Amino acid sequence: MDTDIHPRVSLRFDSYDCSEGCPVEGALEQIAGKWKGLIIYHLMDDTLRFNQLKRRVGTVTQRSLTKQLRELEADGIVDRKVYAVVPPRVDYSLTTKGESLRGVILALRLWGIENPRS
């Protein structure tokens, strides 16, 4: 991945081995974002194009979706594949690292079903 094109999101700490809770914070930093959980959820079973993903996520703006996808790509969670065709075609899918979040996302979904916002 070319970090000059997609710079890594700045992290709060240089290292996340300072205490037992630091790895939790490090993990949350990678998936924190208003739309990241939904992006990951919708990519768990499908490779999607940008507009397909935008429709599934809902009220997200194009700018916000682009920003969150770039951050997920920079963190190695989402893969972006560009096809040299006219019009340009870009597919998004989960990487192996992204796939490893499946259990986490499904646990969050279940928790959300069991604990709806009042």
SERO-4910 file (N, C-alpha, C, O; in steps of 0.05 Angstrom, whole numbers):
BEGIN
 pado doro    nc1    nc2    nc3   cac1   cac2   cac3    cc1    cc2    cc3    oc1    oc2    oc3
  Met    A     17    -23      0      0      0      0     18     25      0     38     25     15
  Asp    A     11     44    -16     27     69    -18     17     89      2     -4    100     -1
  Thr    A     33     93     23     24    111     45     26    140     37     15    157     51
  Asp    A     39    147     14     40    174      5     12    182     -6      4    205     -3
  Ile    A     -1    163    -18    -28    169    -29    -49    169     -7    -66    186     -6
  His    A    -47    150     11    -67    147     33    -51    147     59    -45    126     70
  Pro    A    -45    171     69    -29    172     94    -45    159    117    -69    161    119
  Arg    A    -30    145    134    -42    132    158    -55    153    176    -44    175    179
  Val    A    -77    146    187    -91    164    206    -72    168    230    -60    148    239
  Ser    A    -70    192    239    -52    197    262    -63    183    287    -87    184    292
  Leu    A    -45    170    301    -53    155    324    -48    171    349    -31    189    350
  Arg    A    -63    165    369    -61    180    394    -35    174    409    -24    192    422
  Phe    A    -26    149    407     -1    141    420     18    128    399      9    118    379
  Asp    A     44    129    405     63    116    388     62     86    391     67     71    372
  Ser    A     55     76    415     54     48    421     29     42    438     21     58    454
  Tyr    A     18     19    433     -6     11    448      0    -13    467    -17    -31    469
  Asp    A     23    -13    479     30    -34    498     35    -23    526     49    -35    542
  Cys    A     23      0    532     28     14    557     12      2    581     21      5    604
  Ser    A    -10    -11    576    -26    -23    597    -44    -44    585    -45    -47    560
  Glu    A    -59    -58    602    -77    -78    591    -98    -66    572   -107    -79    553
  Gly    A   -107    -41    577   -128    -29    561   -118    -16    536   -134    -11    518
  Cys    A    -92    -12    533    -82      1    509    -88    -14    483    -95     -1    463
  Pro    A    -86    -40    482    -93    -54    457   -123    -49    449   -129    -48    426
  Val    A   -140    -47    469   -168    -41    464   -171    -14    451   -185    -11    431
  Glu    A   -157      6    462   -158     32    451   -146     33    422   -157     46    405
  Gly    A   -125     18    418   -113     16    392   -132      4    371   -134     13    349
  Ala    A   -146    -17    380   -165    -30    362   -188    -11    356   -197     -9    333
  Leu    A   -198      2    377   -221     21    373   -213     44    355   -230     53    339
  Glu    A   -189     53    356   -180     75    339   -182     67    309   -188     83    292
  Gln    A   -177     41    304   -178     32    276   -206     30    265   -211     33    241
  Ile    A   -225     24    282   -253     21    272   -271     43    282   -295     42    275
  Ala    A   -261     62    297   -277     84    306   -283    103    282   -266    108    266
  Gly    A   -307    112    282   -316    130    260   -345    125    257   -355    102    259
  Lys    A   -360    145    251   -389    143    249   -398    121    230   -418    108    235
  Trp    A   -383    116    208   -393     98    188   -376     73    185   -383     54    171
  Lys    A   -353     71    199   -335     49    194   -347     22    201   -343      2    187
  Gly    A   -361     20    223   -374     -5    231   -393    -15    209   -394    -38    203
  Leu    A   -409      4    199   -428     -4    178   -414    -11    152   -423    -29    138
  Ile    A   -393      3    145   -377     -4    121   -367    -32    124   -370    -48    105
  Ile    A   -355    -38    146   -344    -65    151   -366    -86    150   -363   -107    137
  Tyr    A   -389    -80    163   -411    -98    163   -421   -105    135   -425   -128    128
  His    A   -424    -84    118   -434    -89     91   -414   -102     72   -421   -113     52
  Leu    A   -389   -100     79   -368   -113     63   -362   -141     72   -346   -155     59
  Met    A   -374   -150     94   -368   -177    104   -376   -199     85   -363   -220     84
  Asp    A   -398   -195     69   -407   -216     52   -405   -209     22   -410   -226      5
  Asp    A   -398   -184     16   -398   -176    -12   -374   -157    -18   -365   -142      0
  Thr    A   -365   -158    -42   -347   -138    -53   -366   -118    -66   -384   -125    -82
  Leu    A   -363    -92    -59   -382    -72    -68   -368    -49    -81   -345    -42    -75
  Arg    A   -382    -37   -100   -373    -12   -112   -382     11    -94   -399      7    -77
  Phe    A   -370     34    -99   -375     57    -81   -405     63    -78   -414     65    -56
  Asn    A   -419     66   -100   -447     73    -99   -465     52    -86   -484     58    -72
  Gln    A   -457     26    -90   -472      5    -77   -468      7    -46   -487      4    -31
  Leu    A   -443     12    -38   -437     15    -10   -452     39      2   -463     38     24
  Lys    A   -452     61    -13   -465     86     -4   -495     81      0   -506     90     20
  Arg    A   -507     67    -18   -536     61    -15   -541     43     10   -561     48     24
  Arg    A   -524     24     14   -528      6     37   -523     20     64   -537     14     83
  Val    A   -503     37     65   -497     51     90   -519     71     97   -526     74    120
  Gly    A   -530     84     77   -553    102     83   -547    131     79   -539    140     57
  Thr    A   -549    147    100   -548    176     98   -520    188     97   -517    212    101
  Val    A   -500    172     94   -473    181     93   -468    199     68   -479    193     47
  Thr    A   -453    220     71   -446    237     48   -423    223     33   -409    207     43
  Gln    A   -420    231      7   -399    220     -9   -372    226      3   -354    210      4
  Arg    A   -369    251     13   -344    259     26   -337    242     50   -314    233     53
  Ser    A   -356    238     68   -352    222     92   -345    193     86   -327    182     98
  Leu    A   -360    182     67   -355    154     59   -327    151     47   -313    132     54
  Thr    A   -319    170     30   -293    169     18   -271    171     40   -252    156     39
  Lys    A   -275    189     59   -255    193     80   -252    167     97   -230    158    103
  Gln    A   -275    156    105   -274    132    122   -263    108    107   -249     92    119
  Leu    A   -269    105     81   -258     84     65   -227     87     63   -213     67     65
  Arg    A   -218    111     60   -189    116     58   -175    109     84   -153     97     84
  Glu    A   -188    116    107   -176    109    133   -176     79    137   -156     68    147
  Leu    A   -197     65    130   -198     36    132   -177     23    114   -165      3    121
  Glu    A   -174     34     90   -153     24     72   -125     28     83   -108     11     82
  Ala    A   -120     52     94    -94     59    106    -88     40    130    -64     34    134
  Asp    A   -108     32    144   -104     14    167   -104    -16    159   -102    -34    176
  Gly    A   -107    -21    133   -105    -48    123   -130    -65    127   -129    -90    127
  Ile    A   -153    -52    131   -178    -66    137   -194    -70    111   -208    -90    108
  Val    A   -193    -50     93   -208    -51     68   -188    -50     45   -168    -36     46
  Asp    A   -194    -66     24   -178    -66      0   -194    -50    -22   -218    -54    -25
  Arg    A   -180    -33    -36   -192    -18    -58   -179    -27    -84   -155    -25    -87
  Lys    A   -195    -37   -102   -185    -46   -128   -196    -29   -150   -220    -27   -153
  Val    A   -178    -17   -165   -186      1   -187   -182    -14   -213   -161    -25   -218
  Tyr    A   -203    -14   -230   -201    -26   -256   -198     -4   -277   -211     16   -277
  Ala    A   -180     -9   -296   -174     11   -317   -194      8   -340   -188     -2   -361
  Val    A   -219     17   -334   -240     17   -354   -253     44   -354   -249     60   -336
  Val    A   -269     49   -375   -284     74   -377   -313     67   -376   -322     52   -393
  Pro    A   -329     78   -358   -321     95   -335   -305     78   -315   -307     54   -314
  Pro    A   -289     92   -298   -273     78   -279   -290     60   -260   -312     68   -252
  Arg    A   -279     37   -253   -293     19   -235   -275     14   -211   -252      8   -214
  Val    A   -286     18   -187   -271     13   -162   -287     -5   -145   -311      0   -139
  Asp    A   -275    -27   -136   -288    -46   -118   -275    -45    -91   -251    -41    -88
  Tyr    A   -291    -48    -70   -282    -48    -42   -288    -75    -30   -310    -86    -34
  Ser    A   -269    -86    -16   -273   -112     -2   -257   -111     24   -240    -94     28
  Leu    A   -262   -131     41   -246   -133     65   -220   -148     60   -220   -167     44
  Thr    A   -200   -139     73   -174   -154     73   -177   -177     93   -197   -180    106
  Thr    A   -156   -192     95   -155   -213    116   -158   -201    144   -172   -211    161
  Lys    A   -144   -178    148   -147   -164    173   -176   -155    177   -186   -157    200
  Gly    A   -188   -145    157   -216   -136    159   -235   -160    165   -253   -157    181
  Glu    A   -229   -182    152   -245   -207    157   -243   -216    186   -262   -227    197
  Ser    A   -220   -210    198   -216   -219    226   -234   -203    245   -236   -210    268
  Leu    A   -247   -182    235   -266   -166    251   -294   -177    250   -312   -167    264
  Arg    A   -299   -198    235   -326   -209    231   -339   -215    258   -362   -206    263
  Gly    A   -325   -229    276   -337   -236    302   -343   -211    319   -363   -210    333
  Val    A   -325   -191    317   -329   -167    332   -354   -152    322   -370   -143    338
  Ile    A   -356   -149    296   -379   -135    284   -405   -150    290   -425   -137    296
  Leu    A   -405   -176    287   -429   -191    293   -437   -190    322   -460   -189    329
  Ala    A   -417   -189    340   -422   -186    369   -434   -159    374   -452   -156    391
  Leu    A   -424   -138    361   -435   -111    364   -464   -110    354   -481    -97    366
  Arg    A   -469   -124    332   -496   -125    321   -515   -138    341   -537   -127    346
  Leu    A   -507   -160    352   -524   -175    371   -528   -157    396   -551   -156    406
  Trp    A   -507   -145    405   -510   -127    429   -529   -104    423   -546    -97    440
  Gly    A   -528    -93    399   -546    -72    391   -576    -81    390   -594    -66    397
  Ile    A   -580   -106    381   -607   -117    380   -617   -121    409   -640   -115    415
  Glu    A   -600   -131    426   -608   -136    454   -609   -111    471   -622   -111    492
  Asn    A   -596    -90    463   -595    -65    479   -601    -41    461   -584    -24    457
  Pro    A   -626    -39    451   -633    -16    433   -631     10    449   -636     12    473
  Arg    A   -625     31    433   -625     58    445   -653     67    453   -672     61    438
  Ser    A   -655     79    475   -682     88    484   -688    116    474   -710    126    479
***
